Amino acid sequence: GTGKTAGFALPLLQKLTMEGSQVAANSVRALVLVPTRELAEQVQQSLLTYGENLPLRCYAVYGGVSINPQMMKLRKGIDLLVATPGRLLDLYRQNAVRFDQLLALVLDEADRMLDLGFSDDLAELNQLTSQRKQTMMFSATFAPRIQQLAMRVMHDGGSSVQKVTIDSPQEKHANIKQVLYWADNAQHKRKMLDH
């Protein structure tokens, strides 16, 4: 991929390891919010790979599966938790997770979270985690609504925000060529693809 996950995961893993404080029961030291279960699993796998030899506990929680095993896992405390907003709020409302030790909040694919209607959940999680020391937001686009979200979730109304742009959204990519081929039917399409 592009290395976006490594861009926030490696510094977080290093920071958590260097600080070395013990995580309390049901507490989380760093939180990565993602829009989908699939992305939660993918980010968790990356964290487990990057932190393979580190004394840290990484875990992912998301909907679509039983909540009880997730509640049990959180009892030990988690250094780095990957979560979908809805499931995280469910766990919080059941007193299964606490944010009193939270150092960092990462919003991964913030644009997709807004597209999927997580705006209210993000606002609530922003309030619940307001004591955090750092907030990072990753988004493929920085449309006005993403900018508004950034200003809402950043401390001091975003007055000390540092924006890092890898590629300008207006930039033309000379190596991309779009072509349309008409197919008469599915069989014809398969023959063209084979060709």
C-alpha positions as CSV (number, residue, x, y, z in Angstrom):
1,G,0.0,0.0,0.0
2,T,1.0,3.6,0.4
3,G,2.4,3.2,3.9
4,K,-0.3,5.4,5.5
5,T,-0.8,3.0,8.4
6,A,2.9,2.8,9.0
7,G,3.0,6.6,9.0
8,F,0.9,6.7,12.2
9,A,1.5,3.2,13.7
10,L,5.3,3.2,13.9
11,P,5.5,6.5,15.8
12,L,2.7,5.4,18.1
13,L,4.3,2.1,18.8
14,Q,7.6,3.8,19.6
15,K,5.9,6.4,21.9
16,L,3.9,3.8,23.8
17,T,7.0,1.6,24.2
18,M,9.3,4.4,25.4
19,E,6.7,5.7,27.9
20,G,6.4,2.2,29.2
21,S,3.6,3.0,31.7
22,Q,1.3,0.2,32.7
23,V,-2.2,0.3,31.2
24,A,-5.0,0.0,33.7
25,A,-7.9,-2.4,33.4
26,N,-10.4,-1.4,30.7
27,S,-8.2,1.6,29.7
28,V,-6.7,2.4,26.3
29,R,-3.5,4.4,25.7
30,A,-3.9,5.1,22.0
31,L,-7.0,4.8,19.8
32,V,-7.4,4.4,16.1
33,L,-10.9,5.0,14.7
34,V,-11.7,3.4,11.4
35,P,-14.9,3.3,9.3
36,T,-15.2,-0.4,8.6
37,R,-14.6,-3.8,10.2
38,E,-12.4,-4.8,7.3
39,L,-10.1,-1.8,7.8
40,A,-10.1,-2.4,11.6
41,E,-8.8,-5.9,10.9
42,Q,-6.2,-4.7,8.4
43,V,-4.9,-2.0,10.7
44,Q,-4.8,-4.4,13.6
45,Q,-2.8,-6.9,11.5
46,S,-0.3,-4.1,10.6
47,L,0.1,-3.1,14.2
48,L,0.7,-6.7,15.3
49,T,3.3,-7.1,12.5
50,Y,5.1,-3.8,13.3
51,G,5.0,-4.4,17.0
52,E,5.7,-8.1,17.0
53,N,8.6,-7.8,19.4
54,L,7.2,-5.0,21.6
55,P,5.6,-5.5,25.0
56,L,2.4,-3.9,23.9
57,R,-1.2,-5.1,23.6
58,C,-3.0,-4.2,20.4
59,Y,-6.6,-5.2,19.7
60,A,-9.5,-4.3,17.3
61,V,-13.2,-4.0,18.1
62,Y,-16.0,-3.7,15.6
63,G,-19.6,-4.6,15.1
64,G,-21.0,-7.6,13.4
65,V,-19.5,-10.0,16.0
66,S,-20.3,-10.8,19.6
67,I,-19.4,-8.0,22.0
68,N,-18.7,-10.3,25.0
69,P,-15.3,-11.5,23.8
70,Q,-14.3,-8.0,23.1
71,M,-15.4,-6.9,26.6
72,M,-13.3,-9.7,28.1
73,K,-10.2,-8.7,26.1
74,L,-10.5,-5.0,27.1
75,R,-10.4,-6.0,30.8
76,K,-6.7,-6.4,30.7
77,G,-6.2,-2.9,29.3
78,I,-5.0,-2.2,25.7
79,D,-2.1,-0.1,24.6
80,L,-3.4,0.5,21.1
81,L,-7.0,-0.1,20.2
82,V,-8.4,0.0,16.7
83,A,-12.2,0.5,16.7
84,T,-15.2,1.4,14.6
85,P,-17.1,4.3,16.3
86,G,-20.4,2.5,16.8
87,R,-18.9,-0.5,18.6
88,L,-16.6,1.6,20.6
89,L,-19.5,3.7,21.9
90,D,-21.4,0.4,22.7
91,L,-18.4,-0.8,24.8
92,Y,-18.1,2.6,26.5
93,R,-21.8,2.6,27.5
94,Q,-21.3,-0.8,29.0
95,N,-18.3,0.4,31.0
96,A,-16.0,-1.9,29.1
97,V,-13.6,0.8,28.0
98,R,-12.2,3.9,29.6
99,F,-10.2,6.8,28.1
100,D,-8.5,8.2,31.2
101,Q,-5.1,7.1,30.0
102,L,-5.6,8.0,26.4
103,L,-2.5,9.7,24.9
104,A,-3.4,9.8,21.2
105,L,-6.5,9.6,18.9
106,V,-6.1,8.7,15.2
107,L,-9.0,9.2,12.8
108,D,-8.1,7.0,9.8
109,E,-10.0,7.6,6.6
110,A,-12.0,10.4,8.2
111,D,-13.6,11.2,4.9
112,R,-15.2,7.7,4.7
113,M,-16.4,7.9,8.2
114,L,-18.3,11.0,7.4
115,D,-19.6,9.4,4.2
116,L,-20.9,6.5,6.2
117,G,-22.7,8.8,8.7
118,F,-20.4,8.6,11.7
119,S,-20.5,12.4,12.3
120,D,-22.5,12.2,15.6
121,D,-20.5,9.3,16.9
122,L,-17.2,11.1,16.1
123,A,-18.5,14.2,18.0
124,E,-19.4,12.1,21.0
125,L,-16.0,10.3,21.0
126,N,-14.3,13.6,20.7
127,Q,-15.9,14.8,23.9
128,L,-15.2,11.5,25.7
129,T,-11.5,11.6,24.8
130,S,-11.0,15.3,25.2
131,Q,-8.1,14.9,27.7
132,R,-5.9,13.2,25.0
133,K,-2.6,14.9,24.2
134,Q,-2.5,14.3,20.4
135,T,-5.0,14.0,17.6
136,M,-4.1,12.8,14.1
137,M,-6.4,12.7,11.1
138,F,-5.8,10.9,7.9
139,S,-8.1,11.5,4.9
140,A,-7.8,11.0,1.1
141,T,-9.5,14.3,0.6
142,F,-9.6,17.5,2.6
143,A,-12.9,18.8,1.4
144,P,-14.6,21.6,3.5
145,R,-16.6,19.1,5.6
146,I,-13.3,17.3,6.5
147,Q,-11.8,20.6,7.4
148,Q,-14.7,21.4,9.6
149,L,-14.4,18.0,11.3
150,A,-10.7,18.6,11.8
151,M,-11.3,21.9,13.5
152,R,-14.0,20.3,15.8
153,V,-11.8,17.4,16.9
154,M,-8.5,19.3,17.3
155,H,-7.6,21.0,20.5
156,D,-7.9,24.8,20.7
157,G,-10.3,24.8,17.8
158,G,-7.5,23.7,15.5
159,S,-5.3,26.8,16.1
160,S,-2.1,24.6,16.3
161,V,-3.0,22.2,13.5
162,Q,-0.2,21.0,11.3
163,K,-1.3,19.9,7.9
164,V,0.8,17.5,5.8
165,T,-0.2,17.0,2.2
166,I,1.4,14.3,0.2
167,D,-0.4,15.0,-3.1
168,S,-2.4,17.9,-4.3
169,P,-6.0,16.9,-5.1
170,Q,-5.9,19.2,-8.2
171,E,-2.7,17.6,-9.5
172,K,-3.1,15.9,-12.9
173,H,-1.5,12.4,-13.2
174,A,0.1,12.1,-16.6
175,N,0.5,8.4,-16.2
176,I,-3.2,7.6,-16.0
177,K,-5.1,7.1,-19.3
178,Q,-8.8,6.4,-19.3
179,V,-10.3,4.4,-22.2
180,L,-13.7,3.0,-22.7
181,Y,-14.2,-0.3,-24.6
182,W,-17.7,-1.3,-25.5
183,A,-18.7,-5.0,-25.0
184,D,-21.7,-6.6,-26.7
185,N,-22.3,-9.0,-23.8
186,A,-20.6,-10.7,-20.9
187,Q,-18.9,-13.3,-23.1
188,H,-17.5,-10.6,-25.4
189,K,-16.3,-8.7,-22.3
190,R,-14.4,-11.8,-21.0
191,K,-12.7,-12.2,-24.4
192,M,-11.6,-8.6,-24.4
193,L,-10.3,-9.0,-20.9
194,D,-8.4,-12.1,-21.8
195,H,-6.9,-10.3,-24.8
